[in-house]
Structure formats: C-alpha cells, structure tokens
Amino acid sequence: MRSLITPALEYEESYRSYIDELGDAERYPFTLDFEFDDFSALVTRLDNFSLGIDLPDDFVPNTTYWLVEDGEIIGVFSLRHHMTERLKRLGGHIGFGVRPSAQGRGVAKELLRQTLAQAGRLGLSEVLVVCLKENVASSRVIEANGGALESEYSVPEYDGLLLRYAIPIDKGTS
Ligand SMILES: CC(C)(COP(=O)(O)OP(=O)(O)OC[C@H]1O[C@@H](n2cnc3c(N)ncnc32)[C@H](O)[C@@H]1OP(=O)(O)O)[C@@H](O)C(=O)NCCC(=O)NCCS
C-alpha cells in the first residue's frame, strides 16, 4: 500500500538509500539537494519551508511530500504555495522525482495526482509545471494528470527548451 506523507524521522534509512540510488543523477525536486547528515535538522528545515519559516531570499513556502510503499520512500514531490515571475519561468508550482528502482510503474502519475489534491486543499485553482522538452517521461506524467501545454520557451539558465503546463485543480478530488 502507498501513502503520501510529509517528511518524518523514521524514514532516515530509506531517505539515505534513495539518495544513494540517485548516484550522480540530477536530484528532483530541489529539496533533495539539502544537506542531510543531520537528518533531524533536515526534517525541521523541510517543515519550516512548508510554514514559510527561515526562507532564503526569493524562495516561497514549499511543502515536500514523500510517497511511501512498504516502508520505503519511492517518490518525492514538492509543492510551492504560490508563484513569482521567476518561478513561472523556471520552477513552476511542482517538482517531482521517483526512486530509480521504482520508475516505470505509474508512481509519478499517482504521486502527481495526490499532490494536485493537496494543492486544492491549499486553495490553488491551477498549478504550473515546468519541465525540459527532452524529458518525455515528465511530459507524459503531466499530461496524464490533465496538464495543458501553455508555452514552449528558452531561458539563459538552461540549455534546451522548456515546456510550461497548466493543470486545473479539480476541486472534487481535493
Ligand atoms: C520523470 C519521472 C518522475 C517519471 O516517473 P515514473 O514513476 O517512472 O513515471 P510513470 O511510470 O508514472 O509514467 C511515466 C510515463 O512516461 C513514460 N516514460 C518513462 N520513461 C520514459 C522515457 N525514457 N522516454 C519516454 N517515455 C518514458 C512511461 O511509459 C509513462 O508513459 P505512458 O503511461 O504513456 O506509457 C522519473 O523518470 C524521474 O524521476 N526522472 C528523474 C527526475 C525528473 O526528470 N523529474 C521531472 C522534473 S520536471
């Protein structure tokens, strides 16, 4: 059985094995780059991010969710509570990634569906999701959750084209 949780101390071992599995791959969402030697400090930092406490300049409140199956974290999503002009171009509301050994079996689709329900609870009526055009798996996940392509563009910060999708929040599922 899978459940969506916010970061919790008892998943330290699973979190560490998730990062090990990622190896040198780029970590999505961005919170996976946070220091985690002191795991308790990481959990506090993530909680604070969600509450808007101790945010670095230009950051907005952001809630991290872990999808857990049989005691293991198999996917990580982050949900930003609102957008700035910069985030509309570069980050969007939602960032996501799935443990490599759990990829290819619908985990991201389910995780995004559940995260959209959380976005509805936050009062959002639409979320923006930005991905690289070359990331076909990511586009499929977004489109399977009702994402409509809003624009295709380039930015100085990245090579390659970016796609921005808008996903309406179905209030009935939140
Ligand atoms: C993108 C990612 C989250 C997808 O997770 P997942 O759990 O494997 O995705 P799902 O199984 O729910 O569905 C993936 C869809 O993409 C397809 N897909 C998977 N890998 C693919 C690939 N390399 N090329 C094309 N399509 C691919 C699957 O077939 C499926 O589509 P379908 O249902 O139409 O067949 C995962 O690959 C990942 O973590 N990648 C690294 C981080 C990342 O890129 N995050 C997104 C940043 S915007």
The ligand as an SDF file (V2000), in Angstrom:
LIG
                    3D

 48 50  0  0  0  0  0  0  0  0999 V2000
   10.0120   11.6350  -14.8060 C   0  0  0  0  0  0  0  0  0  0  0  0
    9.8010   10.5770  -13.7220 C   0  0  0  0  0  0  0  0  0  0  0  0
    9.3530   11.2930  -12.4650 C   0  0  0  0  0  0  0  0  0  0  0  0
    8.7300    9.5880  -14.1730 C   0  0  0  0  0  0  0  0  0  0  0  0
    8.4660    8.6960  -13.0930 O   0  0  0  0  0  0  0  0  0  0  0  0
    7.7810    7.2580  -13.3100 P   0  0  0  0  0  0  0  0  0  0  0  0
    7.2250    6.8180  -11.9950 O   0  0  0  0  0  0  0  0  0  0  0  0
    8.7360    6.3570  -13.9850 O   0  0  0  0  0  0  0  0  0  0  0  0
    6.5930    7.6630  -14.2870 O   0  0  0  0  0  0  0  0  0  0  0  0
    5.2760    6.8140  -14.5950 P   0  0  0  0  0  0  0  0  0  0  0  0
    5.6150    5.3500  -14.5330 O   0  0  0  0  0  0  0  0  0  0  0  0
    4.1780    7.3350  -13.7110 O   0  0  0  0  0  0  0  0  0  0  0  0
    4.9210    7.2500  -16.0890 O   0  0  0  0  0  0  0  0  0  0  0  0
    5.9210    7.6630  -16.9600 C   0  0  0  0  0  0  0  0  0  0  0  0
    5.3820    7.8280  -18.3640 C   0  0  0  0  0  0  0  0  0  0  0  0
    6.5000    8.2030  -19.1350 O   0  0  0  0  0  0  0  0  0  0  0  0
    6.8700    7.1170  -19.9830 C   0  0  0  0  0  0  0  0  0  0  0  0
    8.3210    7.0310  -19.9300 N   0  0  0  0  0  0  0  0  0  0  0  0
    9.0960    6.6040  -18.8970 C   0  0  0  0  0  0  0  0  0  0  0  0
   10.3940    6.7040  -19.2230 N   0  0  0  0  0  0  0  0  0  0  0  0
   10.4220    7.2220  -20.4870 C   0  0  0  0  0  0  0  0  0  0  0  0
   11.4700    7.5780  -21.3890 C   0  0  0  0  0  0  0  0  0  0  0  0
   12.7560    7.4400  -21.0700 N   0  0  0  0  0  0  0  0  0  0  0  0
   11.1140    8.0780  -22.6040 N   0  0  0  0  0  0  0  0  0  0  0  0
    9.8240    8.2290  -22.9360 C   0  0  0  0  0  0  0  0  0  0  0  0
    8.7900    7.9250  -22.1240 N   0  0  0  0  0  0  0  0  0  0  0  0
    9.0990    7.4210  -20.9240 C   0  0  0  0  0  0  0  0  0  0  0  0
    6.1630    5.9090  -19.4530 C   0  0  0  0  0  0  0  0  0  0  0  0
    5.9520    4.9770  -20.4840 O   0  0  0  0  0  0  0  0  0  0  0  0
    4.8680    6.5290  -18.9580 C   0  0  0  0  0  0  0  0  0  0  0  0
    4.0140    6.9210  -20.0360 O   0  0  0  0  0  0  0  0  0  0  0  0
    2.7740    6.0400  -20.5650 P   0  0  0  0  0  0  0  0  0  0  0  0
    1.9000    5.7560  -19.3740 O   0  0  0  0  0  0  0  0  0  0  0  0
    2.1330    6.9110  -21.5670 O   0  0  0  0  0  0  0  0  0  0  0  0
    3.3690    4.7860  -21.0970 O   0  0  0  0  0  0  0  0  0  0  0  0
   11.0920    9.7710  -13.4350 C   0  0  0  0  0  0  0  0  0  0  0  0
   11.5690    9.2720  -14.6490 O   0  0  0  0  0  0  0  0  0  0  0  0
   12.1770   10.5680  -12.7450 C   0  0  0  0  0  0  0  0  0  0  0  0
   12.2220   10.6260  -11.5170 O   0  0  0  0  0  0  0  0  0  0  0  0
   13.0620   11.1710  -13.5390 N   0  0  0  0  0  0  0  0  0  0  0  0
   14.1550   11.9900  -12.9720 C   0  0  0  0  0  0  0  0  0  0  0  0
   13.6380   13.2640  -12.3490 C   0  0  0  0  0  0  0  0  0  0  0  0
   12.8230   14.0870  -13.3150 C   0  0  0  0  0  0  0  0  0  0  0  0
   13.1060   14.1580  -14.5100 O   0  0  0  0  0  0  0  0  0  0  0  0
   11.7830   14.7580  -12.7680 N   0  0  0  0  0  0  0  0  0  0  0  0
   10.9370   15.6450  -13.5220 C   0  0  0  0  0  0  0  0  0  0  0  0
   11.4950   17.0100  -13.4950 C   0  0  0  0  0  0  0  0  0  0  0  0
   10.3540   18.1630  -14.2750 S   0  0  0  0  0  0  0  0  0  0  0  0
  1  2  1  0
  2  3  1  0
  2  4  1  0
  2 36  1  0
  4  5  1  0
  5  6  1  0
  6  7  2  0
  6  8  1  0
  6  9  1  0
  9 10  1  0
 10 11  2  0
 10 12  1  0
 10 13  1  0
 13 14  1  0
 14 15  1  0
 15 16  1  0
 15 30  1  0
 16 17  1  0
 17 18  1  0
 17 28  1  0
 18 19  1  0
 18 27  1  0
 19 20  2  0
 20 21  1  0
 21 22  1  0
 21 27  2  0
 22 23  1  0
 22 24  2  0
 24 25  1  0
 25 26  2  0
 26 27  1  0
 28 29  1  0
 28 30  1  0
 30 31  1  0
 31 32  1  0
 32 33  2  0
 32 34  1  0
 32 35  1  0
 36 37  1  0
 36 38  1  0
 38 39  2  0
 38 40  1  0
 40 41  1  0
 41 42  1  0
 42 43  1  0
 43 44  2  0
 43 45  1  0
 45 46  1  0
 46 47  1  0
 47 48  1  0
M  END
$$$$
